[in-house]
Structures are given as structure tokens and as C-alpha cells.
Amino acid sequence: MVAGWQLIVGAGCAAAFVVLARFFVLTEHGQKLDTVALTGNSIGQARIDELVDTVLNAMSLVSLAIATAVLAFIALIRRRRGLALMVLLLVAGANATTQLVKEVIDRPNLGVDIERAAAGNSLPSGHTTIAASVAVALVLVLPPRTRAVGAFLATGYAALAGVATLSAGWHRPSDAMAALLVVGGWTAAVSFVLVLVQRREDFVHSGDAHPVATVVLVLAGVALLGAAAIAVALTDQVRDLDPEELSRRRLFAAYAGGAAGIAGTAALLVGLLLLTVHRVVPQRGVRGAPPAPEDLTVRLPDPEPPTVRLPTPEPPTVRLPGADGPRATG
């Protein structure tokens, strides 16, 4: 059941990626919507320049290698060698896929964004892939008791990285969302393998699930994607106008909608992972021993009442006067 769910999630991410790329890269309609959202990043950009630069400068091949090594080390100290290997595969595979796909996809010049036409295709975003792959891997390797907190941190980090690329003017909203879908597909693939290689001694503890955090993340993701859809509908009304002719309100709505789409995709991605991660990475049982039950109750035998033993009294000794007793004198 869990393995089948991972296949469904992976197929969903792949299908969403294809639809996203075909519309926002290959059609004039999609390119116009993306361009308006990207142009809206100029509103208030000076206020967040420092934060954006800090976030983006922290993402490099060196930082990716260090973060991946740390995540693998966490898995190893938990005695999860298979998990450590899968984490390495997730991070390396997602980032390699992003670079490969970016080279394969050809962005046609449809006369929409002349200034950036020479740059060619930028989907998916490499910086967003780095951040999201590390964030998702963190959720996989964390112990169950800290997984919910880690999921919220992972969502925030992945969303912040994606929005930062938009705010800096490096990537369009679709680029960041596509990168998150790449990471989602690789997460599902790695989770599928982890389910298949589980040991017979491993067991699932119901207390390791985090239903409240899962519902919050999934609902937040759906709500943000709904807000992004509304922003796209509003931007679609003015897509035939030059972005420079649009009001600040229109530009900000397009930019905010793009940011909401990125954050919503990140929240939904992590929420779906949190839904099954306690089954993908179950408790580790002891080889040769039966799995521990979920609710273990130890009943101690009723203590016996204390027994007080008194010493047996010795019988009294009576001494009669004998021949050797005292003699009378007269």
C-alpha cells in the first residue's frame, strides 16, 4: 500500500512537471504570465535584497556537498546505512536531473521576454533544487520525535529559496515550482526503494505519525496554490499588455501569486512526505527478535504479603537438687 502510494505521488509529480513545462515554456500564453510575475519582483525589492542575497549565496556545490554529508552522517549514527545511501541518491539524482532537463528543454523565442531571450531555458531552478533536496532529505533522516518540527523548517527553507530566486530576478515562478516537482519525484522514488528493502524485524509505531502537522502542511499547500490560481486568473486578464504598462497593484498580484505557487508546492511536497515517512523509515527492530508491540504493558506479579517469622521459644529448664547439691552441717 505504501509502495503503491509512492508510485502515485511520483507519477503525479512527473505529470505536473510535464504540464508546467509545456505551458510556461512552450506557449506564448504561459510565457506572458511568467514574465508579468517576474517583472513584479521590482516592487519592494530594495527592502529584501540583503535577505535574498544571503539565501542565494548560501547555495553552492560546496554547501550542497557539506549538507549532504551531514545528512548521511545523521543516518549513519542512527545505524541506517541504507537510508544514508538513499539520501545521497536523492540529493545527487534530483540535482543531476535538474541540470540535464535544463539543457534538454529548448525555450522558444516567442517575442514575449526579449531581454531574457538570449539566456535560453531556465526551467527547472538549480538553486531551488539544491535547497529542496536537502530539506526533504532532512525530514527522512530525522528521528520521529523531531520530524514534525523538521518538516516545517524544511518547508520554510525550500519555499524561501524558491521565492528568493524569483525576487532576485534569476528565475520565473514556473522554474522554482518545476524544481520542487523534480525533488518530489525523486523523493517518491527513493521512498519506494526504502519500502521494498525494509527488514522483517522493522516495525511501524503509530506514535511516530504526525497527523496534525501533516494536515496543516497539506491544507496550507492547497490554500496557497488556490491563491496562486486566483492571481494567475487576474494576470490573465491583462496578459496582452506590456508589463511596463501595468499598475503596481497588478504587478504585485502577479508576483505574490508566483510566490504563493512556489510556497504552496513546497508545503504540499513536504506534507505528502510527512504523511508516510514513519512507514517509509520505520523503527528498527532487533534481528532475530519479534517486532515490539505498539503498546507494551508490563504486568508485575502481585507481591506476596510479608511473613514475619518469630523464633521458636526454647522450653524452660528446671534444675532439681541432686547428690552434688549443698550438704547441711550440724
C-alpha positions in Angstrom: 0.0 0.0 0.0 2.8 2.4 0.9 4.8 1.5 -2.1 1.8 2.0 -4.3 1.2 5.4 -2.8 4.8 6.4 -3.6 4.3 5.4 -7.2 1.2 7.5 -7.4 3.0 10.5 -5.9 5.9 10.1 -8.3 3.7 9.8 -11.3 1.8 12.9 -10.2 5.0 14.9 -9.9 6.1 13.8 -13.3 2.8 14.6 -14.9 2.6 18.0 -13.2 6.2 18.8 -14.4 5.3 18.0 -18.0 2.2 20.1 -17.9 4.0 23.0 -16.2 6.9 22.9 -18.7 4.7 22.6 -21.8 2.5 25.6 -20.8 5.0 28.1 -19.3 7.9 27.3 -21.6 6.5 26.3 -25.0 3.4 28.5 -25.2 3.1 32.3 -25.6 0.3 32.4 -23.1 2.4 30.8 -20.4 5.5 32.9 -21.1 3.4 36.1 -20.8 2.1 35.1 -17.4 5.5 34.1 -16.1 7.0 37.4 -17.4 4.5 39.6 -15.6 5.1 37.7 -12.4 8.8 38.1 -12.8 8.5 41.8 -13.6 6.6 42.3 -10.4 9.7 41.4 -8.3 10.8 45.0 -8.7 8.2 46.1 -6.2 9.8 46.4 -2.8 12.9 44.6 -4.0 15.3 47.0 -2.2 13.8 46.0 1.2 14.7 42.3 0.8 17.8 42.5 -1.3 20.1 41.6 1.7 18.0 38.6 2.7 17.7 37.4 -0.8 21.5 37.6 -1.4 22.2 35.8 1.9 19.9 32.9 1.0 21.1 32.5 -2.6 24.8 32.9 -1.7 24.5 30.1 0.8 23.6 27.7 -2.0 26.6 26.3 -3.9 28.1 23.0 -4.8 30.3 23.2 -1.7 27.4 23.9 0.6 25.4 21.1 -1.1 28.2 18.6 -0.5 28.6 19.6 3.1 24.9 19.4 3.8 24.6 16.1 2.1 27.5 14.7 4.1 25.9 15.9 7.4 22.6 14.3 6.4 24.3 11.0 5.6 26.1 11.1 8.9 22.9 11.6 10.8 21.5 8.5 9.1 24.7 6.5 9.9 24.7 7.4 13.6 21.2 6.1 13.7 22.6 2.9 12.2 20.7 3.3 8.9 23.2 2.6 6.2 20.5 2.0 3.6 18.9 5.3 4.5 22.2 7.1 4.2 22.7 5.7 0.7 19.2 6.7 -0.4 19.7 10.2 0.9 22.8 10.6 -1.2 20.9 9.2 -4.2 18.1 11.6 -3.6 20.2 14.8 -3.5 22.5 13.7 -6.3 19.7 12.4 -8.5 17.5 15.5 -8.1 20.2 18.0 -8.9 21.6 16.0 -11.8 18.1 15.7 -13.3 17.6 19.4 -13.0 20.8 20.2 -14.8 20.1 17.6 -17.5 16.5 18.7 -18.1 17.5 22.4 -18.2 19.9 21.5 -21.1 17.3 19.3 -22.9 14.4 21.7 -22.9 14.6 24.4 -25.5 12.8 27.6 -24.7 11.4 29.1 -28.0 11.7 32.9 -28.5 8.0 33.9 -28.9 8.7 37.6 -28.6 7.5 37.8 -25.0 10.6 38.5 -22.9 13.1 39.9 -25.4 15.6 40.9 -22.7 16.0 37.4 -21.4 15.6 35.5 -24.6 19.3 35.1 -25.1 19.6 33.3 -21.8 17.6 30.4 -23.1 15.8 28.0 -20.9 16.0 28.3 -17.1 13.5 25.6 -16.0 14.0 24.0 -13.5 15.7 26.2 -11.0 19.0 24.8 -9.8 19.1 26.8 -6.6 15.6 25.7 -5.6 16.6 22.1 -6.4 19.6 22.3 -4.0 17.5 23.7 -1.2 14.5 21.4 -1.6 16.5 18.2 -2.0 18.5 19.0 1.3 15.2 20.0 3.0 13.4 16.8 2.1 16.4 14.6 2.9 16.4 16.2 6.4 12.9 15.0 7.0 13.9 11.5 6.0 16.9 11.2 8.4 15.5 12.9 11.5 14.2 10.8 14.4 10.4 10.5 14.7 10.2 12.8 17.7 11.7 15.8 15.8 10.3 15.1 12.4 7.3 17.4 12.6 9.5 20.4 13.5 11.9 19.4 10.8 9.1 19.3 8.3 8.1 22.9 9.0 11.7 24.0 8.8 12.2 22.1 5.5 9.1 23.7 4.0 10.1 27.2 5.0 13.7 26.7 3.7 12.6 25.3 0.3 9.9 27.9 -0.1 12.3 30.7 0.9 14.9 29.5 -1.6 12.4 29.4 -4.4 10.9 32.8 -3.7 14.4 34.2 -3.4 15.2 33.2 -6.9 12.1 35.0 -8.1 12.8 38.1 -6.0 16.4 38.3 -7.4 15.1 38.0 -10.9 17.1 34.8 -11.5 14.1 32.6 -12.2 10.4 32.7 -13.1 7.8 31.1 -10.8 7.4 28.1 -13.0 11.2 27.4 -12.8 11.1 27.1 -9.0 7.9 25.1 -9.0 9.3 22.7 -11.6 12.4 22.2 -9.4 10.2 21.3 -6.4 8.4 18.7 -8.6 11.7 17.2 -9.6 12.6 16.8 -6.0 9.2 15.4 -5.3 9.6 12.7 -8.0 13.0 11.7 -6.6 11.6 11.6 -3.1 8.9 9.2 -4.1 11.4 7.0 -6.0 13.7 6.8 -3.0 10.8 6.2 -0.6 9.6 3.4 -2.9 13.0 1.7 -2.7 13.2 2.1 1.1 9.8 0.4 1.5 11.0 -2.5 -0.6 14.2 -3.1 1.3 12.7 -3.0 4.8 13.8 -5.8 7.1 11.3 -8.2 8.6 12.3 -7.1 12.0 11.4 -3.4 11.3 8.0 -2.2 12.7 5.8 0.8 12.4 4.8 2.6 15.6 1.6 4.6 15.4 3.0 7.2 17.7 5.6 8.1 15.1 3.0 9.6 12.8 2.3 13.4 12.9 -1.2 13.8 11.7 -1.7 17.4 12.8 1.5 18.6 11.2 0.6 16.7 8.0 -2.9 18.2 7.8 -1.5 21.7 8.4 1.1 21.4 5.7 -1.3 19.8 3.1 -4.1 22.4 3.8 -1.6 25.2 3.7 -0.2 23.9 0.4 -3.7 23.6 -1.2 -4.7 27.1 0.1 -1.5 28.7 -1.3 -1.9 27.0 -4.7 -5.5 28.2 -4.7 -4.3 31.8 -4.1 -1.8 31.3 -6.9 -4.5 30.2 -9.3 -6.6 33.3 -8.4 -3.5 35.5 -9.1 -3.0 33.8 -12.5 -6.6 34.4 -13.4 -6.3 38.1 -12.6 -3.0 38.3 -14.5 -4.6 36.5 -17.5 -6.9 39.5 -17.9 -4.0 41.8 -18.7 -1.5 39.4 -20.3 -1.7 41.1 -23.7 -0.4 44.4 -22.2 3.2 45.2 -21.8 4.3 44.5 -18.2 5.7 48.1 -18.1 2.2 49.4 -18.7 0.7 47.6 -15.8 -0.1 49.2 -12.5 1.8 48.3 -9.3 -1.2 46.6 -8.0 -1.4 44.3 -11.0 2.3 43.6 -10.9 2.3 42.8 -7.2 -0.6 40.5 -7.6 1.2 38.5 -10.2 4.4 38.4 -8.2 2.6 37.4 -5.0 0.7 34.7 -6.9 4.0 33.3 -8.2 5.4 33.3 -4.6 2.3 31.6 -3.3 2.6 29.0 -6.0 6.2 28.2 -5.0 5.4 28.1 -1.3 2.3 26.0 -1.8 4.2 23.5 -3.9 6.8 23.2 -1.2 4.2 22.8 1.6 2.3 20.1 -0.3 5.5 18.3 -1.2 6.7 18.1 2.4 3.2 17.4 3.7 2.8 14.3 1.4 6.2 13.1 2.6 5.3 13.5 6.3 2.1 11.5 5.6 4.0 8.2 5.1 7.6 8.8 6.3 7.0 6.9 9.5 6.2 3.9 7.3 9.0 4.5 4.8 11.5 4.8 7.6 10.1 2.6 10.4 11.5 1.7 13.7 14.5 -0.6 13.6 13.8 -4.0 15.2 16.5 -6.3 16.6 17.5 -9.1 14.2 16.1 -12.4 15.3 13.6 -10.9 17.8 9.9 -10.4 17.1 8.8 -6.8 16.5 7.9 -4.9 19.6 4.2 -4.3 20.0 2.9 -0.7 19.7 1.6 -0.6 23.2 3.7 -2.6 25.6 2.3 -3.2 29.0 4.4 -5.0 31.6 2.4 -6.6 34.4 4.3 -7.3 37.6 3.2 -10.2 39.8 1.3 -9.2 42.9 3.7 -9.0 45.8 3.3 -11.7 48.5 2.4 -10.3 51.9 5.4 -10.1 54.2 5.8 -13.0 56.5 7.2 -12.4 60.0 8.9 -15.4 61.5 9.3 -15.4 65.2 12.0 -17.5 66.8 10.6 -20.7 68.5 10.9 -20.3 72.2 13.1 -22.8 74.0 11.3 -24.9 76.7 12.1 -23.9 80.3 14.8 -25.9 82.0 14.1 -26.9 85.7 17.2 -27.9 87.7 16.4 -30.3 90.7 18.9 -30.6 93.6 20.9 -33.7 93.2 23.5 -35.6 95.2 26.1 -33.0 94.5 23.9 -30.3 96.0 24.9 -28.4 99.2 25.1 -30.5 102.4 23.7 -29.5 105.8 26.2 -29.4 108.8 25.1 -29.9 112.4 
